Amino acid sequence: MVITIFILLVGLALLVIFSDIFVNAASSLANSFKIPKMVIGLTIAAFCTCTPELAISFNSILDADYDITISNVVGSCIINILLIIGIASIVKPVRIKNTTVKRELPLLLITTITFTLLFLDNTLTKLDALILIMFFIILCLYLYKLIKQFKKTETEKPEYTKPMAIFLTIISIILITIASDIVVNSTSTVAEYFNISAKIITMTVIVIGTSLPELMITVSSAKKGEFDITVGNIIGTNIFNICIVLGLPTALFGPVTTYAFNYIDLFFLITAATLFFVCGKSERTISKFEGIIMLLVFILYYIYLFTT
């Protein structure tokens, strides 16, 4: 058990170190290739950190364990906003650009509401999944348009050369994913050793554990003032979670049916996306106070989970 705890601490240390490296490398990448940092957050940061969730989703659907399939995505989306953005804004108030309030945040809110409406009957069909994938295609088209229209106005010099920035971005993503897996497995072993229930392990170790890459990258980028990466990472991650992590395997192997989730779970999901939009729209900044509100809503949701 001592060795397991040591491995857990090593995994956490790797997460912190390589999340910091990733933010610096991703920022250099955006400056070198003259693309918006928001695009880096919405794509590289978001899609790559969803690797654990995607693997869990495919495995759970193939095993017909649909409770895990849905909780994997719903839980991650709620945590990404209420816990991760909440913590990031407490560390440093998160500034949000006008274009993000007008475009990216509404797209996330609409995607979340659409998923909720499709899942009101506790079933996600292949047709439903294709509708969700369509929203991801819309995001891709928007990103293409964003890159085409972007005019470089920043004068900051890239910290790394192009080859080094690419290398560090790839390596840091790989090591963040590996470190996340180490933390999840080690924590699960510790939890089982102390006879902690399977429900608590699932909703903490698996769901929160697989969100560790997003947490570390978001907090690290917020501390550095790289708010486009901070916000883009969460928006991109949630859209990718709903549309691809859930939508793609469902379209291939669905339908998915589970009664483990009810209107209260879906209410908190929409509440999270709505809070993100409303707080971001107010003065274009998510303040420390608003971050505390997000954390309180997160705690309220978990109290509900563990008392029902």
N, C-alpha and C positions, 0 to 999 in steps of 0.2 A: 504493500500500500504506500510506503514511503517513496518507492521508485515511481509509482503512478502519479503521486502528488508532485514529485519533481518534474516529471514529463509534462504535467499540466502547466506548471509554472514556466517551463521552457517554451511551451506552445503559446502561452499568453505573451511572453517576451518577444517571440518572433512576430506575433501579430502587431504589436506596438511598433517594432523596429521597421518592418517592411511596409506597414501602412504609411508611415512617415516617408519612406523612400518612394513609395508609389505616388503620393501626392506631388512631391517635387519633380519626379520623372514625368508624370502626366501633364503638369503645368509647363514643363520645358517642351514637351511634345506639341502641345497646343501652340506655344509661341513659335517653335521652329517651323511647323507646317502651316502657320497662319490660319488656324481654325479656332472657332469659339471654344472656350474651356467648358461651356455648358455641354457641347457635343461629346467631349471626353467623359464628362460625368454621366451623360445619358446613355453612352455606348460602352466604352471599355470598362469603366468603373462599375457600371450597373450590371451589364450582361455577364462579365467574368465572375463577379461576386455571387451570382445566382447559381453557379455550378453545383453547390451542395443541394440546394432546393430542387434543381432540375433532376439530379440523380435520384433523390428521394421520391419525387413525383412519379417518374417512370417505374421505379421498383415497386412502389405501393400500388399503382394501377395494375401492373402485371400480376401482382399478388392478390388483387381484388380487395386490398385494404384501403377502402375509399375514405375512411375516417382520417387516416394519415394524409391522404392526397389533398383533401380540402383543408385540414388544419395546418398543413405545411404552408399553404398559400395565404389563407385568411390570417393565420397567426403571424406570419412574416410581414404581411402588409400593415397590420396593426402595430406591430413592434417597430417596424422601420420608421413610422411617423411618430407615434406617441412616445416611444422610448428613445430612439436614436436622434430624431430631430429635437426632441425635448432636451436631451442631454447636451447636444451640440449647441443649442441656443442658450443654455445656461452657462456653458463654457465661454461662449462669445455670441452676442446677438447676431443672428443670421440675416444678412441683407439679401434682398431678392429684387432682381431687375424687373422693370415694367413689362418687358416682353415675356418673361416667365409667368407673371401674374395673368397676362392676357392669353397666353398660348399653352405653355407646358402644364401649369397647374389645372386649368380647366379640362385639358385632355385627360389628366390623371383622374379628376373627379368624375368625368363622364364615363371613363372606362370602368371605374369602381362601381358607379351606380348601375351601369349596364350589366355587369357581372351579378350584382345583387338581385336585379329584376329577373335575370335568367335563372337564378338559383333559388327563387322563392318557393318553387315546388320541390326543393331538396334534390333535384336531379339536373345534371349538366349533360345535355345530349351532344352528339357530334355536330349538329347544326349550330348549337349554342357556342361550341368551341370554335367553329369557323368564324362566327361573328366576332368573337374575342380576338382571333388571329388577325381579322381585318383591321382592328384598332392598332395592332402592332405594325401593320403595313402602313397605316396612316402616319404613325410615329416615324417610320423609316423615310417616308416621302418628305415629311416635315424636316427631318435632319438633313436630307439631301439639299432641300431648298435653303436651309439655314447656312450650310457650308457655302453654297453658290453665292448667296447674297452678302456673306460676311466680308467686311472691309477691315483690315487690320489697323487698329488705331493705337494699340499698346506699344510702348517703347522699351519695355523691360527686356533685358537680355536673357536668353535661355540659360539655365544653370548648367545644362549638359548639351553635348553635341547631339545631332539627330540619331546616329547609331547607338550612342550610349543611352539616350532617353528611351529608345525603343527597347534596348536590351534590359534596362532596369525596370521598365513597365511590365514586360513579359515575365521576368524573373520574380518581381515582387508579387504579381498576381498569382503565380504558381505557388510561391512560398506562403502567401496569405491563405490560399486554399488548403494547403497541406497543414499549416499551423491550426487552422480552424478545425480540420478533421481530427487533429491530435487533441485539441481542447475538448471537442464533443465526446470522443471516445474515452478520454481520461476521466472527464466529469461523470459520464455514464457509469464507468467502473466504480468510482468513488460513491456515487449515489446508490448503486446496487449493494455495495459493501455495507452501507449504513441502513439498508432495507427501506429506502425511500420508494414510494409507490410509483407504479408504471405511468400513471396519469401525470404526476408531477414531473417525472423524467421527460415525458414526451413534450409537455408544454414549456419546460424550461431548458433542458439540455438540448433537445432536438431543434425546437423552433427558435429559441433565443440563441442557441449555439451556432446554428447555421447562418444567423444574422450577424455574427461577430465580424466578418469582413466588412460589411456595410457600416457597422458601428465604428470600427477603428478608422476606416477611411474617412467617414463623415466627420468624426470628432477631430481627427488630425487636420483635415482640410479647413474646418471651421477655425481652429486655433491659428492657422496660417493666413486666414482671411481669404482663402480660395473658395468663396461662397458658391460660385457656379458649379464647382465640382461637388460641394456639399449638397446642394439642392438637386442638381442633375442626377447624382448617384441615387438618391432616394426616389425621385420621380421615375427615372428609368428602370430601377429595380422593381418597383411596384407594378408598373405597366408590363414589364417582362415577366414577372411572377404570374400575373393574372392571364396574360395573353399567350405566353409561350410555356412557362413552367406548368401551368394548368391546362391551357388550351391545346397545346400540341399533342401531348400524350392522350388527351381525351378525344381529340379528332382522329387519332390513329387507332386507339383501343377502346374508346368509350362505349356506352355512356357511364357516367359516374353518379351513383346514388348513395346518399348518407343522410341519416336523421340525427346525427350527433350535433348538428348545428341548428340553431333556431333563429328567430327574428332578433333576439337580443345580440347574438354574435354579429349578425349582419348590420344591426344598428351601430355597434361599435366600429365596424369596418367603415361604414359611410361617415360616421362621426369623425374618425381619424382623418379621412381625406378632406372632409369639410373644414375641420380645424386648420389643416395645412393651408388650404386655400384662403380662408378668412383671415388667419393670422398673417399670412404672407401679403395679403392685399392691404392690410392696415399699416400704413406708413412704410410699406415695402420692407418691413423688418419683422422678424420673429424675435420678440424681446425675451429677456430672462423670465419675466412674469408669465408670458404666454408659454414658455418652455415648461415652467412649473405646472401650469394648467394641464398641458399634455401629459406630463408624468403622473399627475393625480388621476386623470382619466384612465391611463394605463393601469395604475394600481387598482382602481375601481373595477376594471374589467377582469383583472386576475383574481381579485377577491370574489367576484361573481363565479369565475371558473372553478375555484377551489372550494366553493361552498354549495355548489349545485350537484 
